[in-house]
Amino acid sequence: MLNIKVLGAGCEACDWVEQQTVAALERLAEEDPSLEATIQHVQDYGEIMKYSVMFTPALVVNEKVVCAGRIPTVDEIVGWLREALDGRA
């Protein structure tokens, strides 16, 4: 199970990170149709600060900040999601 959060105020860049993340999940779901994931867009400033990010948008996978202050590529996100899946025991 992947728990994914996009941190940001809801700007265009934040929306783009969310779209890139959905595309990455779709790619992984082709390989493993049983993949389970949730995506949450966190816009509350207090919640965002709990992750100690200085810049948004930020991407959090299973409570680990994997990217902040830029829009990652789909390939980068796929890599981070695979790492998170490999870490499950």
Protein Blocks (a to p, Z undefined) as FASTA:
>chain_A
ZZdddedehiaklmmmmmmmmmmmmmmmmmmmmbccdddddfbfklmmmnopabdcddde
ehiafbghiacdfklmmmmmmmmmmmpZZ
